[in-house]
Amino acid sequence: MNGISLVYLLISLKQKNFMLLTRGDIIVFIFIVGIACLCCVQYALALSLRFRRLQCEKRMGEQGFQRILGRKKFYETLKQELRRAGRYHLPISLCLFDLDDFKSICENQGRAFANDLSHSFAELVVGAIRSSDYMGCHGEARFCILLCHTDLGQADNFFIRMLLQSQERLDVSFSAGLTAYRIGENADEFLKRVEDALAYAKREGHKKARCSIGKDDSCNVKLF
């Protein structure tokens, strides 16, 4: 608006004798018009990014993203399910997915693009888990999936299925940590083991998974 106002002011000052405009006046006029156009383009881009963000939020609400729990709610649910698993000796596994090079994607492709990618991946996972499973946010582009009535071998199969689907549908890879519940451990110990497994996987490279099978032990998960 400031650029347009300046253009209007310049024309008003010269409108009585337009032919007396000097070459300098014309250059200033063109410069101001260019600035005004640039401002309009930037404003349009800002509106476009805002529209895309609102569409993503709307999509999250409409396509089952309400199933993604916040960190606190997921932790409470985890404790509840561990009590049930311990009481009835049920198998239960935990997966921690982390998108590879998410920070680099943000820097090179922009925050809006990276968020769309994260939302698309979350949507893919939500569509793959059962009604008895739980998914929670565990950081930026990091998701924790609690697989109830699932042993470690079945959790491995789930990881492989998600890896294949993400390769087919999304232009992004992820790494994962996997672990199974041991009778007597608490939620913090359970989470710590899956976080350690993911840390091992991230050190090995993209599309890797590590599976914690003991107190201080871990092994590679076969991807295919």
MARLUM-229569 format. One record per residue: x, z, y of N, C-alpha, C in turn; residue in one letter. Coordinates in steps of 0.001 Angstrom, whole numbers, m for minus. Layout:
# residues N
- n_east, n_up, n_north, ca_east, ca_up, ca_north, c_east, c_up, c_north, type
- X, Z, Y, X, Z, Y, X, Z, Y, A
...
# end
This chain:
# residues 224
- n_east, n_up, n_north, ca_east, ca_up, ca_north, c_east, c_up, c_north, type
- 821, 0, m1204, 0, 0, 0, 860, 0, 1262, M
- 2016, 670, 1256, 2877, 710, 2424, 3413, m670, 2758, N
- 3808, m1437, 1716, 4312, m2782, 1935, 3256, m3681, 2531, G
- 2040, m3578, 2030, 938, m4400, 2540, 624, m4036, 3984, I
- 678, m2740, 4291, 418, m2294, 5665, 1465, m2846, 6625, S
- 2731, m2872, 6183, 3792, m3397, 7036, 3609, m4892, 7275, L
- 3198, m5607, 6249, 2940, m7039, 6415, 1818, m7265, 7427, V
- 758, m6488, 7301, m374, m6615, 8211, 46, m6316, 9648, Y
- 884, m5295, 9813, 1350, m4936, 11148, 2193, m6058, 11738, L
- 3068, m6632, 10937, 3916, m7715, 11426, 3090, m8916, 11859, L
- 2102, m9274, 11074, 1249, m10416, 11426, 446, m10124, 12695, I
- m27, m8885, 12822, m813, m8510, 14002, 8, m8634, 15274, S
- 1282, m8250, 15198, 2139, m8317, 16378, 2430, m9750, 16783, L
- 2406, m10679, 15840, 2764, m12056, 16115, 1582, m13012, 16143, K
- 363, m12483, 15913, m760, m13390, 15746, m1104, m14173, 17013, Q
- m757, m13667, 18175, m1054, m14387, 19406, m121, m15566, 19627, K
- 1042, m15502, 19030, 1990, m16593, 19219, 2791, m16741, 17927, N
- 2126, m17221, 16868, 2728, m17280, 15543, 3950, m18184, 15513, F
- 3964, m19227, 16361, 5052, m20188, 16360, 6357, m19583, 16860, M
- 6270, m18415, 17524, 7472, m17785, 18048, 8180, m16919, 17003, L
- 7642, m16903, 15771, 8308, m16153, 14717, 9706, m16706, 14477, L
- 10679, m15862, 14476, 12058, m16290, 14256, 12355, m16360, 12765, T
- 13516, m16939, 12453, 13927, m17004, 11053, 14069, m15598, 10481, R
- 14557, m14662, 11294, 14687, m13275, 10836, 13348, m12656, 10506, G
- 12323, m12990, 11364, 10982, m12473, 11095, 10459, m12980, 9763, D
- 10709, m14252, 9492, 10225, m14846, 8248, 10909, m14206, 7045, I
- 12220, m13957, 7151, 12952, m13315, 6054, 12420, m11911, 5799, I
- 12186, m11171, 6902, 11625, m9821, 6761, 10251, m9885, 6118, V
- 9451, m10867, 6542, 8099, m11046, 6004, 8157, m11284, 4489, F
- 9051, m12190, 4064, 9177, m12501, 2648, 9674, m11279, 1867, I
- 10615, m10552, 2466, 11154, m9362, 1809, 10059, m8319, 1597, F
- 9246, m8110, 2631, 8182, m7108, 2528, 7149, m7525, 1492, I
- 6809, m8803, 1480, 5860, m9291, 478, 6422, m9080, m932, V
- 7724, m9328, m1102, 8349, m9121, m2405, 8288, m7674, m2845, G
- 8563, m6770, m1897, 8490, m5338, m2202, 7073, m4956, m2591, I
- 6086, m5476, m1856, 4691, m5169, m2149, 4304, m5659, m3538, A
- 4758, m6858, m3893, 4459, m7399, m5222, 5112, m6557, m6317, C
- 6352, m6113, m6070, 7049, m5283, m7044, 6319, m3968, m7271, L
- 5818, m3378, m6170, 5054, m2132, m6283, 3798, m2344, m7116, C
- 3147, m3483, m6896, 1928, m3787, m7652, 2232, m3939, m9141, C
- 3346, m4599, m9452, 3729, m4786, m10851, 4027, m3446, m11510, V
- 4767, m2582, m10808, 5095, m1273, m11358, 3832, m435, m11579, Q
- 2903, m544, m10652, 1647, 205, m10785, 859, m300, m11986, Y
- 840, m1623, m12159, 131, m2206, m13298, 758, m1778, m14623, A
- 2104, m1717, m14670, 2782, m1273, m15880, 2462, 182, m16187, L
- 2413, 1008, m15144, 2082, 2421, m15331, 670, 2575, m15881, A
- m258, 1776, m15355, m1639, 1817, m15857, m1703, 1363, m17310, L
- m910, 337, m17643, m897, m170, m19011, m386, 886, m19991, S
- 696, 1599, m19610, 1238, 2641, m20475, 254, 3789, m20649, L
- m419, 4133, m19555, m1422, 5202, m19634, m2578, 4792, m20543, R
- m2998, 3540, m20444, m4094, 3045, m21284, m3696, 3096, m22757, F
- m2452, 2682, m23067, m1982, 2713, m24453, m1923, 4135, m24991, R
- m1501, 5081, m24141, m1435, 6473, m24575, m2827, 7026, m24862, R
- m3785, 6687, m24009, m5161, 7138, m24223, m5757, 6525, m25486, L
- m5407, 5253, m25739, m5896, 4595, m26950, m5328, 5264, m28196, Q
- m4062, 5666, m28131, m3448, 6358, m29264, m4132, 7698, m29514, C
- m4395, 8429, m28440, m5066, 9712, m28570, m6470, 9539, m29138, E
- m7156, 8492, m28693, m8493, 8212, m29204, m8445, 7864, m30674, K
- m7452, 7048, m31052, m7298, 6654, m32441, m7001, 7859, m33312, R
- m6185, 8769, m32803, m5868, 9978, m33555, m7115, 10796, m33843, M
- m8024, 10865, m32877, m9254, 11618, m33070, m10232, 10926, m33995, G
- m10221, 9587, m34007, m11219, 8839, m34757, m10801, 8566, m36194, E
- m9521, 8580, m36503, m9065, 8144, m37811, m8468, 9274, m38645, Q
- m8964, 10472, m38470, m8562, 11554, m39347, m7352, 12333, m38900, G
- m6898, 12126, m37677, m5707, 12847, m37233, m5992, 14323, m36976, F
- m7271, 14666, m37007, m7583, 16086, m36889, m7070, 16862, m38094, Q
- m6691, 16148, m39145, m6138, 16810, m40326, m4698, 17247, m40103, R
- m4044, 16767, m39071, m2664, 17165, m38797, m2681, 18503, m38067, I
- m2169, 19513, m38714, m2209, 20863, m38165, m1038, 21099, m37231, L
- m1267, 21980, m36266, m176, 22430, m35422, 766, 23319, m36234, G
- 1926, 23604, m35663, 2945, 24338, m36416, 2461, 25725, m36833, R
- 1793, 26424, m35939, 1321, 27774, m36247, 244, 27742, m37317, K
- m723, 26834, m37178, m1810, 26734, m38144, m1278, 26316, m39513, K
- m324, 25405, m39526, 248, 24971, m40800, 955, 26143, m41489, F
- 1672, 26953, m40722, 2377, 28106, m41289, 1388, 29096, m41899, Y
- 280, 29329, m41223, m747, 30235, m41751, m1352, 29679, m43041, E
- m1606, 28365, m43045, m2148, 27719, m44239, m1153, 27778, m45393, T
- 121, 27587, m45076, 1161, 27652, m46099, 1188, 29026, m46763, L
- 1139, 30078, m45979, 1153, 31428, m46544, m52, 31666, m47442, K
- m1205, 31174, m47006, m2426, 31338, m47796, m2323, 30602, m49137, Q
- m1827, 29372, m49106, m1711, 28588, m50335, m635, 29148, m51263, E
- 418, 29730, m50713, 1460, 30329, m51545, 929, 31569, m52262, L
- 84, 32322, m51590, m533, 33484, m52246, m1385, 33030, m53424, R
- m2141, 31943, m53212, m2991, 31420, m54287, m2143, 30886, m55441, R
- m1068, 30152, m55088, m195, 29602, m56127, 480, 30707, m56928, A
- 898, 31780, m56245, 1531, 32892, m56945, 560, 33641, m57831, G
- m669, 33782, m57370, m1664, 34533, m58133, m2054, 33800, m59416, R
- m2216, 32482, m59315, m2699, 31717, m60469, m1593, 30875, m61126, Y
- m356, 31063, m60688, 793, 30336, m61245, 581, 28827, m61178, H
- 233, 28348, m60000, m22, 26930, m59773, 1221, 26263, m59175, L
- 1495, 25042, m59564, 2625, 24328, m58935, 2262, 23906, m57516, P
- 3226, 23971, m56629, 2996, 23555, m55242, 4340, 23080, m54670, I
- 4314, 21962, m53973, 5550, 21371, m53446, 5442, 21132, m51955, S
- 6596, 20978, m51340, 6660, 20785, m49894, 7568, 19602, m49587, L
- 7091, 18705, m48717, 7874, 17549, m48262, 8043, 17642, m46750, C
- 9221, 17335, m46285, 9491, 17301, m44850, 10036, 15924, m44505, L
- 9234, 15137, m43766, 9595, 13774, m43389, 10122, 13749, m41964, F
- 11159, 12964, m41729, 11724, 12831, m40394, 12065, 11362, m40150, D
- 11519, 10772, m39072, 11783, 9372, m38765, 13255, 9197, m38389, L
- 13881, 8179, m38949, 15293, 7919, m38678, 15490, 7324, m37283, D
- 16516, 7795, m36591, 16922, 7250, m35277, 15797, 7278, m34247, D
- 14954, 8314, m34279, 13831, 8358, m33347, 14317, 8453, m31897, F
- 15365, 9227, m31666, 15905, 9355, m30304, 16416, 8014, m29798, K
- 17091, 7271, m30659, 17594, 5954, m30285, 16453, 4988, m29991, S
- 15368, 5083, m30771, 14191, 4237, m30535, 13597, 4537, m29167, I
- 13522, 5804, m28816, 12997, 6190, m27496, 13847, 5599, m26377, C
- 15160, 5655, m26534, 16061, 5183, m25490, 16039, 3661, m25360, E
- 15935, 2962, m26485, 16030, 1505, m26472, 14683, 807, m26304, N
- 13634, 1387, m26887, 12324, 741, m26871, 11329, 1411, m25917, Q
- 11661, 2614, m25468, 10762, 3322, m24570, 9961, 4387, m25290, G
- 9578, 5418, m24552, 8848, 6541, m25118, 7479, 6121, m25664, R
- 6777, 5237, m24965, 5445, 4814, m25408, 5530, 4113, m26769, A
- 6502, 3226, m26919, 6677, 2513, m28190, 7015, 3494, m29311, F
- 7912, 4437, m29035, 8308, 5418, m30047, 7127, 6290, m30456, A
- 6304, 6694, m29494, 5128, 7505, m29813, 4135, 6728, m30662, N
- 3936, 5444, m30339, 3054, 4606, m31153, 3559, 4537, m32594, D
- 4864, 4424, m32740, 5461, 4335, m34066, 5258, 5643, m34841, L
- 5450, 6756, m34151, 5251, 8056, m34778, 3795, 8248, m35192, S
- 2860, 7836, m34316, 1440, 7951, m34630, 1066, 7074, m35817, H
- 1641, 5872, m35874, 1348, 4960, m36982, 1858, 5533, m38303, S
- 3043, 6146, m38262, 3582, 6763, m39475, 2711, 7937, m39907, F
- 2292, 8752, m38952, 1429, 9888, m39274, 112, 9404, m39870, A
- m418, 8331, m39328, m1652, 7752, m39842, m1475, 7295, m41290, E
- m319, 6717, m41582, m18, 6263, m42936, 2, 7435, m43913, L
- 633, 8536, m43505, 726, 9707, m44376, m646, 10346, m44578, V
- m1411, 10454, m43503, m2753, 11038, m43591, m3611, 10271, m44589, V
- m3453, 8950, m44588, m4232, 8137, m45509, m3781, 8259, m46954, G
- m2590, 8831, m47180, m2035, 8905, m48530, m2236, 10262, m49188, A
- m2426, 11310, m48405, m2558, 12635, m48997, m3997, 12889, m49444, I
- m4144, 13849, m50349, m5462, 14204, m50881, m6147, 15219, m49980, R
- m7419, 15435, m50236, m8171, 16406, m49436, m7665, 17823, m49654, S
- m6990, 18063, m50770, m6465, 19400, m51064, m5075, 19626, m50479, S
- m4470, 18582, m49910, m3145, 18693, m49311, m3248, 18979, m47818, D
- m2115, 19359, m47223, m2084, 19680, m45797, m885, 19015, m45139, Y
- m1094, 18593, m43902, m18, 17966, m43139, 81, 18654, m41789, M
- 1303, 18940, m41358, 1501, 19609, m40082, 2675, 19024, m39316, G
- 2621, 19122, m37997, 3742, 18721, m37150, 4845, 19776, m37264, C
- 6071, 19311, m37409, 7187, 20240, m37562, 8319, 19855, m36615, H
- 7942, 19327, m35461, 8916, 18866, m34490, 8611, 17441, m34091, G
- 9431, 16888, m33210, 9218, 15529, m32740, 9513, 14535, m33855, E
- 8507, 13716, m34209, 8633, 12703, m35266, 9026, 13335, m36598, A
- 8605, 14569, m36825, 8899, 15282, m38069, 7609, 15909, m38583, R
- 7274, 15635, m39849, 6005, 16070, m40411, 6234, 16770, m41744, F
- 5517, 17876, m41924, 5610, 18669, m43143, 4331, 18479, m43950, C
- 4473, 18170, m45241, 3318, 17937, m46095, 3338, 18929, m47240, I
- 2272, 19699, m47354, 2121, 20673, m48425, 1278, 20039, m49524, L
- 1878, 19830, m50682, 1216, 19173, m51807, 792, 20236, m52821, L
- m472, 20583, m52805, m982, 21610, m53706, m1157, 21047, m55119, C
- m1024, 21913, m56126, m1159, 21513, m57532, m212, 20349, m57850, H
- 991, 20393, m57292, 1945, 19290, m57428, 3319, 19837, m57778, T
- 3896, 19349, m58870, 5245, 19771, m59219, 6263, 18863, m58538, D
- 7550, 19143, m58781, 8605, 18431, m58073, 8659, 16952, m58440, L
- 8405, 16636, m59703, 8394, 15235, m60110, 7292, 14442, m59423, G
- 6127, 15047, m59284, 5021, 14389, m58596, 5306, 14256, m57105, Q
- 5980, 15244, m56534, 6363, 15163, m55121, 7362, 14031, m54901, A
- 8261, 13841, m55861, 9212, 12739, m55803, 8469, 11401, m55808, D
- 7469, 11277, m56670, 6671, 10047, m56715, 5945, 9807, m55391, N
- 5472, 10874, m54775, 4792, 10757, m53478, 5761, 10240, m52420, F
- 6981, 10770, m52430, 7986, 10307, m51469, 8268, 8818, m51648, F
- 8444, 8386, m52896, 8748, 6980, m53153, 7592, 6091, m52701, I
- 6371, 6530, m52974, 5205, 5754, m52539, 5150, 5627, m51020, R
- 5432, 6713, m50314, 5420, 6677, m48852, 6542, 5787, m48323, M
- 7693, 5834, m48988, 8828, 5005, m48566, 8479, 3524, m48685, L
- 7880, 3142, m49805, 7513, 1743, m50012, 6445, 1291, m49024, L
- 5444, 2134, m48787, 4370, 1768, m47857, 4878, 1646, m46424, Q
- 5786, 2531, m46043, 6323, 2464, m44681, 7162, 1205, m44492, S
- 7877, 791, m45526, 8669, m432, m45440, 7780, m1666, m45324, Q
- 6613, m1623, m45959, 5697, m2763, m45930, 4940, m2860, m44603, E
- 4596, m1724, m44018, 3675, m1719, m42877, 4322, m1395, m41533, R
- 5454, m683, m41553, 6031, m202, m40305, 7489, m643, m40172, L
- 7918, m807, m38947, 9317, m1158, m38669, 10101, 114, m38383, D
- 10121, 1011, m39369, 10824, 2281, m39201, 11116, 2849, m40583, V
- 12198, 3580, m40710, 12520, 4261, m41966, 12488, 5769, m41721, S
- 12492, 6524, m42809, 12487, 7981, m42673, 13304, 8600, m43791, F
- 13726, 9818, m43558, 14412, 10611, m44569, 13537, 11808, m44906, S
- 13841, 12459, m46021, 12945, 13532, m46461, 13694, 14632, m47184, A
- 13120, 15814, m47081, 13543, 16947, m47888, 12375, 17338, m48781, G
- 12656, 17655, m50050, 11620, 18024, m51011, 12005, 19329, m51684, L
- 11008, 20117, m52004, 11259, 21330, m52772, 9963, 21800, m53403, T
- 10093, 22615, m54439, 8934, 23171, m55130, 8957, 24696, m55002, A
- 7786, 25273, m54991, 7646, 26721, m54818, 8147, 27479, m56051, Y
- 8876, 28553, m55780, 9312, 29453, m56831, 8561, 30766, m56675, R
- 8005, 31241, m57771, 7213, 32471, m57746, 8021, 33613, m57129, I
- 7424, 34266, m56157, 8047, 35430, m55540, 8649, 35178, m54181, G
- 8888, 33917, m53809, 9479, 33654, m52493, 8374, 33595, m51432, E
- 8757, 33856, m50193, 7783, 33837, m49109, 7811, 32487, m48384, N
- 6938, 32348, m47394, 6797, 31077, m46678, 8070, 30699, m45926, A
- 8733, 31693, m45332, 9965, 31409, m44588, 11062, 30874, m45510, D
- 11191, 31460, m46689, 12197, 30994, m47645, 11871, 29588, m48137, E
- 10596, 29348, m48357, 10133, 28029, m48816, 10453, 26956, m47772, F
- 10126, 27247, m46522, 10395, 26304, m45439, 11893, 26099, m45224, L
- 12650, 27182, m45338, 14102, 27081, m45135, 14728, 26142, m46167, K
- 14276, 26204, m47398, 14848, 25344, m48426, 14528, 23881, m48180, R
- 13315, 23577, m47733, 12976, 22173, m47487, 13692, 21656, m46238, V
- 13903, 22511, m45241, 14665, 22124, m44054, 16130, 21859, m44396, E
- 16694, 22687, m45266, 18078, 22475, m45709, 18195, 21164, m46485, D
- 17196, 20883, m47324, 17214, 19638, m48099, 17169, 18427, m47171, A
- 16349, 18495, m46126, 16274, 17390, m45163, 17605, 17235, m44426, L
- 18227, 18350, m44076, 19519, 18293, m43386, 20563, 17580, m44244, A
- 20569, 17848, m45547, 21467, 17139, m46451, 21169, 15644, m46433, Y
- 19877, 15289, m46493, 19475, 13879, m46531, 19898, 13151, m45262, A
- 19736, 13779, m44106, 20074, 13130, m42833, 21571, 12870, m42739, K
- 22370, 13725, m43359, 23813, 13516, m43331, 24225, 12333, m44205, R
- 23395, 11983, m45173, 23727, 10904, m46095, 23328, 9531, m45566, E
- 22453, 9479, m44570, 22045, 8196, m44017, 20553, 8003, m44016, G
- 20134, 6749, m43756, 18717, 6437, m43666, 18075, 6310, m45050, H
- 16773, 6540, m45073, 15965, 6381, m46282, 16520, 7190, m47454, K
- 16973, 8392, m47142, 17516, 9263, m48173, 16619, 10483, m48335, K
- 16700, 11078, m49518, 15968, 12317, m49754, 16854, 13263, m50545, A
- 16709, 14537, m50248, 17394, 15561, m51030, 16326, 16518, m51531, R
- 16566, 17028, m52714, 15584, 17910, m53329, 16232, 19240, m53663, C
- 15742, 20306, m53082, 16273, 21636, m53345, 15660, 22167, m54636, S
- 16499, 22496, m55613, 15992, 22946, m56909, 16399, 24377, m57237, I
- 17219, 24978, m56408, 17651, 26344, m56681, 17933, 27085, m55392, G
- 18335, 28304, m55512, 18549, 29136, m54333, 19605, 28558, m53418, K
- 20718, 28112, m53980, 21796, 27543, m53180, 22222, 26188, m53743, D
- 21291, 25488, m54348, 21635, 24253, m55030, 20693, 23140, m54555, D
- 21144, 21912, m54685, 20303, 20781, m54342, 20798, 19566, m55092, S
- 19948, 18572, m55227, 20338, 17359, m55925, 19706, 16165, m55236, C
- 20283, 14992, m55463, 19715, 13778, m54904, 18433, 13415, m55637, N
- 17464, 12935, m54892, 16253, 12416, m55480, 16415, 10919, m55665, V
- 16115, 10420, m56840, 16197, 8997, m57100, 15099, 8278, m56317, K
- 15477, 7287, m55509, 14497, 6636, m54651, 13644, 5634, m55396, L
- 14202, 4889, m56322, 13444, 3850, m57008, 13649, 3986, m58526, F
# end
